[in-house]
Amino acid sequence: MKIYLTLIALLFLLLSCSESTDVNYDDEISIIENMNIKDAINQANEWRSSHSKITSYITTEQLTIEFPDGREVTKKLPDNEMYIAVAPYINTTHTCSNHYISTCDAELKNKTFNVLATIDNSSIINENFTSMNNGFIELWLPRNKTITILVEYGNLKSSETISTSKNSKTCYTTFYLK
């Protein structure tokens, strides 16, 4: 019986010690609060691997970063630009509406793609992008437009027409390269 009581006491002691070592997120919150939206998104991308308990996602209106201690920081997106994340794929994809920087994962990581974005046949983007460690390409597009995006990877292509309105998605995982 004494052994069981000793083990229970030891367990309580270990649990109380682990609670006192919780991470304080004051520095991370201060960093994000003092950044512009684009730098904050870059920081959230970096935290994806180094601070895996921090959740971050983007709607058409804002970036939201949620910390494990319950605090949250939001950053408003510009009135004239909208962020979208594009995940071209060959074999596997997932469904997505709002891009979760902290968890969305795509097939083609660190690959170079040519991206052509047009409005009424006029090019607004025509350049090479390298997908990030999560397999996504990040684009900033004008708001309230209908935009055709062509993604090329070697001899494979995919094209979609998207909208950048308030009710649009920020995560596009339907660019099937064929």
KOLTORTI-529163 format. One line per field, with one value per residue (C-alpha): residue number from 1; x, y, z; residue in three letters. Coordinates in steps of 0.1 Angstrom, whole numbers. Each point is the difference from the previous one (the first is absolute). Example, Ala and Ser with C-alpha at 12.3 -4.5 7.8 and 13.67 -1.06 7.14 Angstrom:
resi c(1;2)
px c(123;14)
py c(-45;34)
pz c(78;-7)
resn c(ALA;SER)
END
This chain:
resi c(1;2;3;4;5;6;7;8;9;10;11;12;13;14;15;16;17;18;19;20;21;22;23;24;25;26;27;28;29;30;31;32;33;34;35;36;37;38;39;40;41;42;43;44;45;46;47;48;49;50;51;52;53;54;55;56;57;58;59;60;61;62;63;64;65;66;67;68;69;70;71;72;73;74;75;76;77;78;79;80;81;82;83;84;85;86;87;88;89;90;91;92;93;94;95;96;97;98;99;100;101;102;103;104;105;106;107;108;109;110;111;112;113;114;115;116;117;118;119;120;121;122;123;124;125;126;127;128;129;130;131;132;133;134;135;136;137;138;139;140;141;142;143;144;145;146;147;148;149;150;151;152;153;154;155;156;157;158;159;160;161;162;163;164;165;166;167;168;169;170;171;172;173;174;175;176;177;178)
px c(0;29;14;-32;-3;36;-6;-31;19;28;-24;-16;34;10;-33;3;36;-10;-27;26;20;-27;12;-6;-10;4;30;-17;-31;20;19;-32;-18;28;2;-19;-23;25;28;-24;-10;37;5;-30;16;33;-19;-16;30;15;-31;-24;-25;-8;-30;-2;-25;-11;-34;-8;0;28;28;-8;27;-11;24;-2;-6;-34;12;-6;15;-18;14;-22;7;4;-32;13;18;-9;22;-4;19;2;11;5;0;5;-11;-15;-18;-25;-31;5;-18;21;37;14;37;6;-14;-8;24;3;17;26;24;29;-8;2;-32;-8;-31;-19;-30;-21;-30;-19;30;24;28;3;25;24;29;16;-9;15;-25;7;8;-37;-4;-20;7;-12;-15;-12;-28;-22;-33;-34;12;-4;35;12;30;21;26;27;24;23;-24;-30;-26;-31;-22;-29;-20;-5;-16;15;-32;-8;-17;30;23;36;12;-1;10;-18;28;4;31;-4)
py c(0;24;-6;10;31;9;-5;22;27;-2;3;31;15;-6;14;31;5;-3;27;24;-3;11;22;38;14;37;4;-17;21;32;-9;-6;31;22;-15;9;-26;-14;-4;-15;-27;-7;-3;-24;-21;-2;-10;-29;-21;18;7;-28;8;34;-1;25;4;26;10;26;26;-8;-22;-16;-14;-20;-8;-30;22;11;34;10;27;10;21;16;-7;31;14;-2;-34;-36;-28;-35;-32;-23;-37;-15;-38;-31;-29;12;30;10;21;35;34;22;-6;-13;10;-22;-32;0;-23;-6;-25;20;16;23;-3;28;9;26;20;21;20;20;23;4;-15;26;-15;11;-28;-18;-14;-31;-9;-27;-17;2;-29;-6;-3;33;30;33;27;35;9;30;-1;-4;-14;-31;-14;-28;-18;-23;-21;-19;-26;-14;-11;-3;28;9;30;14;31;13;30;23;11;1;-35;-16;-27;7;-36;-16;-37;-8;9;-35;-1;-21)
pz c(0;9;-35;-17;21;-7;-38;1;19;-25;-29;15;6;-37;-13;21;-12;-36;4;12;-32;-24;-28;3;-34;9;-23;-30;6;2;-32;-20;14;-13;-35;-32;-14;-26;25;25;-25;-7;38;2;-28;20;32;-18;8;30;20;-10;27;-14;-24;-29;-28;-26;-10;-27;27;25;12;34;22;30;29;22;31;-16;-12;-36;-24;-32;-28;-26;-37;-22;-15;-36;2;8;10;-15;4;-30;3;-34;1;-21;22;33;14;27;3;13;2;24;-1;33;-1;30;-14;-37;-18;-37;-22;-20;25;-10;-37;-26;-19;-26;10;-24;14;-23;2;-33;-18;15;20;37;9;-23;20;16;36;21;22;37;24;3;-38;-4;-22;16;-23;7;-24;-5;18;-16;-33;-20;-7;-22;14;-21;19;-20;13;-27;-27;24;3;20;-4;21;1;35;17;26;16;37;-3;-18;12;10;-5;-35;-1;-33;-24;-15;-22;-31)
resn c(MET;LYS;ILE;TYR;LEU;THR;LEU;ILE;ALA;LEU;LEU;PHE;LEU;LEU;LEU;SER;CYS;SER;GLU;SER;THR;ASP;VAL;ASN;TYR;ASP;ASP;GLU;ILE;SER;ILE;ILE;GLU;ASN;MET;ASN;ILE;LYS;ASP;ALA;ILE;ASN;GLN;ALA;ASN;GLU;TRP;ARG;SER;SER;HIS;SER;LYS;ILE;THR;SER;TYR;ILE;THR;THR;GLU;GLN;LEU;THR;ILE;GLU;PHE;PRO;ASP;GLY;ARG;GLU;VAL;THR;LYS;LYS;LEU;PRO;ASP;ASN;GLU;MET;TYR;ILE;ALA;VAL;ALA;PRO;TYR;ILE;ASN;THR;THR;HIS;THR;CYS;SER;ASN;HIS;TYR;ILE;SER;THR;CYS;ASP;ALA;GLU;LEU;LYS;ASN;LYS;THR;PHE;ASN;VAL;LEU;ALA;THR;ILE;ASP;ASN;SER;SER;ILE;ILE;ASN;GLU;ASN;PHE;THR;SER;MET;ASN;ASN;GLY;PHE;ILE;GLU;LEU;TRP;LEU;PRO;ARG;ASN;LYS;THR;ILE;THR;ILE;LEU;VAL;GLU;TYR;GLY;ASN;LEU;LYS;SER;SER;GLU;THR;ILE;SER;THR;SER;LYS;ASN;SER;LYS;THR;CYS;TYR;THR;THR;PHE;TYR;LEU;LYS)
END
